[in-house]
Amino acid sequence: MQVYSVWVPILWSDGKVSVPQATKRFTDERVSHYWDRNGQLVSEYGRVLQIDGPAWDIYLLYDRDAEWKEHPPVPSFWMDQIGAAKGTPFEGDKLAQRVRELLEAAPAKAAESR
């Protein structure tokens, strides 16, 4: 499992200077942190997820076959804290359950591809 945390300037208090403190929330070695100063990724995910406006405070899950090409792929599951009409409201327990399901399915898919 790999986790990507992308920090973007959405609120007035969001700035590159805030990122080092924010990254302390996620200290697991599988988490890679990125700063998206221009908000390109949140705009792109707004399009991919069919949200009006930027897609921020979102949690995206992909299975092992997901491929990033010209545009990000549609996630296999996603949640948000922004009240997006098409998203599932964020619930930590439900997200954890979906992560477990993807991790349990991964060995089976790996074996099938051999």
N, C-alpha and C positions, 0 to 999 in steps of 0.2 A: 504494500500500500504506500502511496505517495500522496502528500498533502501540499497544496499550493495555496498560500495566503497572499492575496493581492490587496495592497493598501492603496486607497484612492482618496483624493481630496473632494469629499462631498459636503461635509459640514464646515462651518467657519473655523472650527478648531482642528480640522484635518490638514496637516502639512507634513512635509518630509521630516521636519524636526520632531514630530510626534511619533514617527514610526518606530524608533528604537524602543521606546517605552511600550508601545502597543505590541511589539513582537514578543515581549516577555509573557504574554498570555498563552502563547503556544511554543513551548520549549522542546517538544518532542523532536528528535533528530530527523524524523520523516517529513517535517514541515519546512518547506522552502518559502521564504518571504520575498515579495517583490513590491516595488513602488511604481504605480501607474500615474505619473504626474499629470498627464493630459486626459486621463479618463477614457482612453481608447478601448480598453477591455470592457469596462462597464457599458459603453455604448454598443459594442459588438454583441455582448451577451443580452442586452436589451432587445436587439434585433433577433438573435437566435431563439430567445425565450418568448418572443412576441409580447414584450412589455412596452408600454408607452413610457419612454424615458430610460434613464440609466438603470442597469441591474446591479444594485449594491446590497450589501447585507444578505447575500444569497449563499446557499450551500449546494454545490453541484456534485453529483456522483456519476462516475463513468465505469463501465466494465472494462475488462482488460483489452477488448478489441477496439476501443475508441481511437480514432485517428484525427489528429489536428492537421488540416490542410490549409487552404486559403482562408477558411472561416472555422471557428470552433464548432465541434459537433454538438448536437442536441444531447444533453445529459440523459442517462437512463432514469435518473430521479433527481428532483431538486426541491428545495424548501427556501422560504424567504422570510425576512422580517420587515419587508416594505409594504406588505398588503397587496402584492400583485394578484390580479384577478385569476390568473392561470396557475399560480404557484400554490404550493401547500404551505400553510403557516408553519413556521419553525417550531419544532418540538424536539428537544435533545434526545429523548428516549427513542422516538420514532426514527430519527436520523441514525442513531447508533444501531438500531435493529436492521435498517437497510444496509448499513456498512457491513454488518456481520453477514447478511445474506449474500452480498456481493463477494466477500472474502471466501465464504463457504463454496460458492459457485465457481470461483476461480480455478481451483485444482481440477475440477471436472472438465472445464473448458480447455485447460492446458493439456490434459490427457487426450481429449478428443482431437486436438490439433496435431498430435504426434503421428 
